[in-house]
Amino acid sequence: MASALMAAAPAPPTGLYVPPGVYRPQADTGLLARALLHEGIGPGTDVMDIGTGSGALALLAASRGARVTAVDVSRKAVTAARLNSTRLGLPLSVLHGDFAAVSRGRRFDIVLANPPYVPSPRARLPGRGPGRAWEGGEAGREVIDRICVRAAALLRPGGVLLMVHSALCGSRTTVEHLRRAGLSAEITMRAVVPWGPVLRSRRAWLEEQGLVAAGEDREGLVIVRAERPARSGR
């Protein structure tokens, strides 16, 4: 397996309309953007962006000529992504709903995913509010695991999934799940960033769960890249 590229957290995309309640592009967005640009996307590439938020990554793909479907469960996020698409003159198909439901029967060359991944004292995911963008359940894996299960069905032969999440969620677990689903998978990038306000607010609980050491204040991010095997023969 190729060794991961240690990457300083790049600057996230700027200049987008991001209303209150919509996830603002951050270090994880920037790291996923860097991974996307390694894929050599261009005209004719079909891309799906799961959890698009303000549309930052979807618009980056569209700026390279890709045909992009952006999906989010937040109506505010869908509105923001559509407005940004119009403002920048970059066409997006922005859909509201669960990624598995709205993508049924479709396959893509590249699937991007920045799922909610922060471990939470609450087992159930929130049904509304800005926390939907980061609350990942007790292990932080509620949405990550759903993407792992669906990834092979979302990808064309030779298609690639790029997913970013915290190392707190078990990056090796993600790789193993994707390999069991029939994909080749590896960690291709890492970054270390200061804790944000959400992690700081639940420090005591994270320490009680053994997820972080006392006094820890920096978070590891990973890019997991998974590829569906190309068809043999013609």
N, C-alpha and C positions, 0 to 999 in steps of 0.2 A: 504494500500500500504506500502511495506517495506520502511524504511527510507534509504536515500542514504548514502553510505560509503564515508566519507570525506577522500580523499587520497592526500597525498603530491605527487607532480608531479614526477613520477619515471623516472629514466634514460632511454632514448630511446635506441633501439638496436644500436650497434656500429659495426665497421669493414666492412661495406658494401661499394660497389662501388656506389658512388652517383655523377654523372657528373653534370656540370653546367646546369641549366634549369630543373633539377629533384628535387622534394621536398625532402629535407633532413629530416630524422626522428627527431621529436621534442617531446615536452611534450605530445601533443595529441596522438602521436603514442605510447608513453610509457603507457599512461593511457588506451588506447584501448588494448594494449598487456596484461595489468593486468586483464582487464575485460575478455579477451579471455581465459586466464588461469583458470578463475573461472568456465568455462564451461565444464571442464573435457574432452577435445577433445582427440582423439586417433585414432588408425587404423580403417578405415572404415568410419570416419567422412568426409562428403563432405562439403567443405568450399568454399565460394566465397569472394574475397577481392576486393571491389569496390574502385577504385582510388589507386592502389597498390603502385605507386611511385617507389621507389627502391626495393620493394618487402619485406620490413622488416616484416610486419605482416603475409604475405603469407608464408614466410619462417619459421616463428615461428610456424605456424600451421603445416607446412610440417615436421618440426623437431619432432613433436609429432605423426607423422604417418598419418596425415589427407591427403585426396586427395584434392588438392587446385587448384581452377581456379582463376587467378589474372587478373584484367581488368584495363586498363587505356586508356584515350583518347590521351595521349602523346606518340608519337613514341619513344622519348628518354627514357621515363620511362619504356616502354615495353622492350627496349633493355637492360636497366640497370637491370631490374628484371630478365631477362633471363640470363644475365651474372652472377649475384649473385647466381642464382639457380645452374648454372654450377660450379662456384667456390666452393660453399659449398656442392655440391653433394646432393642437396635436390630437388626432382622433383616438378616442377610447370608447369601448363598449363597457359601460359601468353598470353592474347588476347588483341589486339588493337581495340578500338572502344567504343561506348556508352554501358554502362552496360545493359540497357534494351534490346538493339538489340542483343548483343552477348549471352545473357542468355535466349533468348526466348525458351520456351518449357522445360527448365531445372529447377530443384528445389534442394535446399541445406539444410543441417542440420544447418549450421551457415552461416550467411552473415555478413561480416565486412564492415564498411563504415566510411571513414574519408573524407567526401566530402569537397569541397571548401565552406567556410562558413563566410568569412570576409565581412561585409557590405561594399558596394562600392558606390561612387557617380555616377558610371556608371551603368545604368540599364542592359545593354547587357553584357553577359559573353564574355570574350576574346576568340577568335578563335584559338589563338596560343600564344606561349611564356610561361614563368614560372608562370605568374599570373593565368593560368588556374587551378593551384593547390590550390589557396586560394580565388580567387574572386567569391563571392557568390551572386552578384546582390545587389540591393538597401537594401533589408532586410536581405541579407545573406542566403536566403532560396531557391534560385532557384533550386539547386540540392537536397537539403534536402527534399523539398516537392515532387520531382519526386521519390525519394527513398521511401518516405512514401506511395505514391500511389502504387508503384510496390512491396512493401515488402511482402504482403500476397502471391502474385503469385510466388515469389522467394523462399518461404520457404515450406518445407515439413511439414506435421502435426507434431507438437511438435518442429519445427525448431525455431531458435532464430536469431533475428537481433541485432547486437551491433553497435551502431552509436555514434561517438564522434562529438561534435561541441561546439561552444562558447555559453555561456549563453546570449550573446548579441542577438542571433538569436531567442530567445524565446523557451526555452526548454519545457515549458508547452504546447506550440503550437504543438511541435513535438509529445509529448505524446498523445495529443488529436487527432491529425490526424491519428496516428497509431491505436488508439482505435476505431475510426470511420471506419477504414479499417478492423476491426474484430480481431485485435490482442490485447492481454494483454500487457500493456506497462507501464514502470516506469523509473524514474531516479535512477540508482543504484550506481553511483560514481560521485564525484565532485573533482575538483582540482582548485587551484588558482595559476596562473603563471604571471610573469612579462610580460608586453606588448613586442611584437616583433617589428621589424622595420616597418612592414606594418601598424599596428595600430598607431604607433607613427607618421607616416607620414601623417595620415588623422585625427589627433586629433581634429582640428578645425571643420571639417565636422561632426564628430561623436558627438561633443558637440552641434553643431547647430541642429542636428537631435534629440537631447535628449536621445541618446543611452548611453552616459557616462556623469559622473559629471565632472565639472572642476577640473583639477589636478589628475584625476584618472589615474592610471598607472599599474593596475593589472587586468587580465582577468580571468573570471570563465570558466572552461571547464566542460562539463557534459558527462556522458555515459548514453545513452538511450537504455534500453534493452526491446525488444518487442518479444513476443512469439506467434506463431500460435497455436491455440488449437489442441490437439491431437484428432484423430478420436474417436468417441464413438463406442462401440461395438468391433468387432474383429480388 
